[in-house]
């Protein structure tokens, strides 16, 4: 990794443990809104259906087919419909409360703080995320990692979502990086890795499930210092 000076991390699913934090929040919603009596399903089933719909609506959002407000509510409307419970007001309440409690959850992937501390001794570290501006900052600050990053570039700031090259272009402009000294680290093969490589950066795939065919991948953040230091 000669010549690398700037490391750009993805946030969700790479540093911030989205699945763990989201599932904790969904369990709280399930109890608070007494969804067992309304939907007659166990919390695990509720969470599984939410995750399925959330992935679908995020794909539509990345492709600019739906708006941010619509994404936030539609995923809960879809879950309620799965269990034949049509209640748009409840869906709005679930969406509102989820966005209050999920971003302040603090679970990070193993070694995240230690690795960031090590890497910042040699590199300028930044974040590039497709998440919503205000939500991502809540996650970063609540989990105590905000001081590690020189710049946080969101898709709302760039008016473009990974893998659109405009977001990588903005990241270089703000950071002063160039194609030769930039490295992307993220979990999504298409959005983070291919997006960065197509733009001309190098990339490391964070792949805790070891499903990657990418030439440079790690299953744990703790492997990064061995590669980069």
Buried (B, 14 or more C-beta within 10 A) or exposed (E): EEEBBBBBBBBBBBBBBBEBBBBBBBBBBBEEBEBEEBBEBEBEBBBBBBBBBBEBBBEBBBEEEBEEEBBBBBBBBBBBBBBEBEBEEBBBBBBEBBBEBBBEBBBBBEBBBEBBEBBBEEBBBBBBBBBBBEBBBBBBEBBEBEEBBBBBBBBBBBEBBBBBBBBBEBBBEBBEBEEEBBBBBBBBBEBBBBBBBEBEBBBBBBBBEEEBEBEBBBBEBBBBBEEBE
